[in-house]
Amino acid sequence: MLRNLFRKGTTGLGKLAAQVRLLAEASPFKASLARLIEWKMVETSPAYHGGALRAELTETGKFWGMELACEAQLEEQYAAAKEFDDKVRADRAKR
């Protein structure tokens, strides 16, 4: 959730729940959101219409969101580099 909020910015709770493939009314989503609010990583505010809420990262949440996003990027880069090395080795073995 932190990584998605860091990448997307302030967003509605329904959209955030969809990004993590849960329903906004699901217990795991509510528990995760409550824990992030308790840890002061996320704040909620009223949306523009009705009783909907929007989630926004605090400074602490932005720090940890950046850490998670960069970590995921490094994992993707390592996986891509390994895949490339495997292809090169396979091509050399064919020769």
ChimeraX commands (.cxc) that place a marker at each C-alpha (Angstrom):
marker #1 position 0.00,0.00,0.00 radius 0.5
marker #1 position 2.83,2.40,0.84 radius 0.5
marker #1 position 4.56,1.80,-2.47 radius 0.5
marker #1 position 1.32,2.35,-4.39 radius 0.5
marker #1 position 0.58,5.57,-2.52 radius 0.5
marker #1 position 4.14,6.76,-3.10 radius 0.5
marker #1 position 3.90,6.11,-6.83 radius 0.5
marker #1 position 0.32,7.35,-7.35 radius 0.5
marker #1 position 0.10,10.14,-4.77 radius 0.5
marker #1 position -3.08,11.00,-2.90 radius 0.5
marker #1 position -5.83,8.62,-3.92 radius 0.5
marker #1 position -9.26,7.42,-2.87 radius 0.5
marker #1 position -9.51,4.39,-0.60 radius 0.5
marker #1 position -11.49,2.42,-3.18 radius 0.5
marker #1 position -8.84,2.97,-5.83 radius 0.5
marker #1 position -6.06,2.11,-3.37 radius 0.5
marker #1 position -7.85,-1.10,-2.41 radius 0.5
marker #1 position -8.19,-2.05,-6.08 radius 0.5
marker #1 position -4.46,-1.43,-6.62 radius 0.5
marker #1 position -3.64,-3.98,-3.92 radius 0.5
marker #1 position -6.38,-6.30,-5.24 radius 0.5
marker #1 position -8.69,-6.08,-2.24 radius 0.5
marker #1 position -12.11,-4.60,-1.64 radius 0.5
marker #1 position -12.21,-1.41,0.40 radius 0.5
marker #1 position -14.66,-3.13,2.76 radius 0.5
marker #1 position -12.44,-6.22,3.23 radius 0.5
marker #1 position -11.07,-6.85,6.71 radius 0.5
marker #1 position -7.41,-7.20,5.60 radius 0.5
marker #1 position -7.54,-3.85,3.81 radius 0.5
marker #1 position -9.14,-2.10,6.78 radius 0.5
marker #1 position -6.66,-3.67,9.20 radius 0.5
marker #1 position -3.67,-2.68,7.04 radius 0.5
marker #1 position -4.93,0.87,6.65 radius 0.5
marker #1 position -5.61,1.17,10.39 radius 0.5
marker #1 position -2.09,-0.03,11.15 radius 0.5
marker #1 position -0.53,2.46,8.71 radius 0.5
marker #1 position -2.59,5.27,10.27 radius 0.5
marker #1 position -1.53,4.12,13.74 radius 0.5
marker #1 position 2.13,4.17,12.67 radius 0.5
marker #1 position 1.55,7.71,11.30 radius 0.5
marker #1 position 2.52,6.75,7.76 radius 0.5
marker #1 position -0.86,7.52,6.18 radius 0.5
marker #1 position -3.49,10.18,6.83 radius 0.5
marker #1 position -7.04,10.11,5.57 radius 0.5
marker #1 position -9.11,13.12,4.62 radius 0.5
marker #1 position -12.61,13.61,3.23 radius 0.5
marker #1 position -12.94,13.30,-0.53 radius 0.5
marker #1 position -14.77,15.80,-2.67 radius 0.5
marker #1 position -18.17,14.04,-2.55 radius 0.5
marker #1 position -20.15,12.09,0.01 radius 0.5
marker #1 position -18.54,10.06,2.74 radius 0.5
marker #1 position -15.60,8.80,0.71 radius 0.5
marker #1 position -12.08,9.16,2.09 radius 0.5
marker #1 position -8.76,9.86,0.42 radius 0.5
marker #1 position -5.42,8.50,1.63 radius 0.5
marker #1 position -2.23,10.53,1.66 radius 0.5
marker #1 position 1.28,9.72,2.85 radius 0.5
marker #1 position 2.83,11.58,5.75 radius 0.5
marker #1 position 6.55,12.44,5.75 radius 0.5
marker #1 position 7.32,9.12,7.45 radius 0.5
marker #1 position 5.17,7.29,4.92 radius 0.5
marker #1 position 6.92,9.05,2.02 radius 0.5
marker #1 position 10.30,7.95,3.37 radius 0.5
marker #1 position 9.26,4.30,3.68 radius 0.5
marker #1 position 7.37,4.41,0.38 radius 0.5
marker #1 position 10.53,5.60,-1.35 radius 0.5
marker #1 position 12.54,2.85,0.36 radius 0.5
marker #1 position 10.07,0.20,-0.82 radius 0.5
marker #1 position 9.82,1.60,-4.35 radius 0.5
marker #1 position 13.60,1.77,-4.76 radius 0.5
marker #1 position 13.99,-1.72,-3.32 radius 0.5
marker #1 position 11.46,-3.06,-5.83 radius 0.5
marker #1 position 13.26,-1.27,-8.67 radius 0.5
marker #1 position 16.56,-2.83,-7.61 radius 0.5
marker #1 position 14.97,-6.29,-7.51 radius 0.5
marker #1 position 13.59,-5.73,-11.02 radius 0.5
marker #1 position 17.00,-4.54,-12.24 radius 0.5
marker #1 position 18.77,-7.54,-10.70 radius 0.5
marker #1 position 16.22,-9.91,-12.26 radius 0.5
marker #1 position 16.65,-8.26,-15.68 radius 0.5
marker #1 position 20.45,-8.40,-15.39 radius 0.5
marker #1 position 20.34,-12.08,-14.41 radius 0.5
marker #1 position 18.03,-12.84,-17.32 radius 0.5
marker #1 position 20.42,-11.06,-19.70 radius 0.5
marker #1 position 23.42,-12.95,-18.29 radius 0.5
marker #1 position 21.58,-16.24,-18.70 radius 0.5
marker #1 position 20.82,-15.43,-22.34 radius 0.5
marker #1 position 24.44,-14.51,-23.01 radius 0.5
marker #1 position 25.66,-17.73,-21.41 radius 0.5
marker #1 position 23.14,-19.77,-23.39 radius 0.5
marker #1 position 24.27,-18.12,-26.63 radius 0.5
marker #1 position 27.92,-18.80,-25.81 radius 0.5
marker #1 position 27.14,-22.43,-25.00 radius 0.5
marker #1 position 25.51,-22.87,-28.43 radius 0.5
marker #1 position 28.69,-21.76,-30.21 radius 0.5
marker link #1:1,2 radius 0.2
marker link #1:2,3 radius 0.2
marker link #1:3,4 radius 0.2
marker link #1:4,5 radius 0.2
marker link #1:5,6 radius 0.2
marker link #1:6,7 radius 0.2
marker link #1:7,8 radius 0.2
marker link #1:8,9 radius 0.2
marker link #1:9,10 radius 0.2
marker link #1:10,11 radius 0.2
marker link #1:11,12 radius 0.2
marker link #1:12,13 radius 0.2
marker link #1:13,14 radius 0.2
marker link #1:14,15 radius 0.2
marker link #1:15,16 radius 0.2
marker link #1:16,17 radius 0.2
marker link #1:17,18 radius 0.2
marker link #1:18,19 radius 0.2
marker link #1:19,20 radius 0.2
marker link #1:20,21 radius 0.2
marker link #1:21,22 radius 0.2
marker link #1:22,23 radius 0.2
marker link #1:23,24 radius 0.2
marker link #1:24,25 radius 0.2
marker link #1:25,26 radius 0.2
marker link #1:26,27 radius 0.2
marker link #1:27,28 radius 0.2
marker link #1:28,29 radius 0.2
marker link #1:29,30 radius 0.2
marker link #1:30,31 radius 0.2
marker link #1:31,32 radius 0.2
marker link #1:32,33 radius 0.2
marker link #1:33,34 radius 0.2
marker link #1:34,35 radius 0.2
marker link #1:35,36 radius 0.2
marker link #1:36,37 radius 0.2
marker link #1:37,38 radius 0.2
marker link #1:38,39 radius 0.2
marker link #1:39,40 radius 0.2
marker link #1:40,41 radius 0.2
marker link #1:41,42 radius 0.2
marker link #1:42,43 radius 0.2
marker link #1:43,44 radius 0.2
marker link #1:44,45 radius 0.2
marker link #1:45,46 radius 0.2
marker link #1:46,47 radius 0.2
marker link #1:47,48 radius 0.2
marker link #1:48,49 radius 0.2
marker link #1:49,50 radius 0.2
marker link #1:50,51 radius 0.2
marker link #1:51,52 radius 0.2
marker link #1:52,53 radius 0.2
marker link #1:53,54 radius 0.2
marker link #1:54,55 radius 0.2
marker link #1:55,56 radius 0.2
marker link #1:56,57 radius 0.2
marker link #1:57,58 radius 0.2
marker link #1:58,59 radius 0.2
marker link #1:59,60 radius 0.2
marker link #1:60,61 radius 0.2
marker link #1:61,62 radius 0.2
marker link #1:62,63 radius 0.2
marker link #1:63,64 radius 0.2
marker link #1:64,65 radius 0.2
marker link #1:65,66 radius 0.2
marker link #1:66,67 radius 0.2
marker link #1:67,68 radius 0.2
marker link #1:68,69 radius 0.2
marker link #1:69,70 radius 0.2
marker link #1:70,71 radius 0.2
marker link #1:71,72 radius 0.2
marker link #1:72,73 radius 0.2
marker link #1:73,74 radius 0.2
marker link #1:74,75 radius 0.2
marker link #1:75,76 radius 0.2
marker link #1:76,77 radius 0.2
marker link #1:77,78 radius 0.2
marker link #1:78,79 radius 0.2
marker link #1:79,80 radius 0.2
marker link #1:80,81 radius 0.2
marker link #1:81,82 radius 0.2
marker link #1:82,83 radius 0.2
marker link #1:83,84 radius 0.2
marker link #1:84,85 radius 0.2
marker link #1:85,86 radius 0.2
marker link #1:86,87 radius 0.2
marker link #1:87,88 radius 0.2
marker link #1:88,89 radius 0.2
marker link #1:89,90 radius 0.2
marker link #1:90,91 radius 0.2
marker link #1:91,92 radius 0.2
marker link #1:92,93 radius 0.2
marker link #1:93,94 radius 0.2
marker link #1:94,95 radius 0.2
view
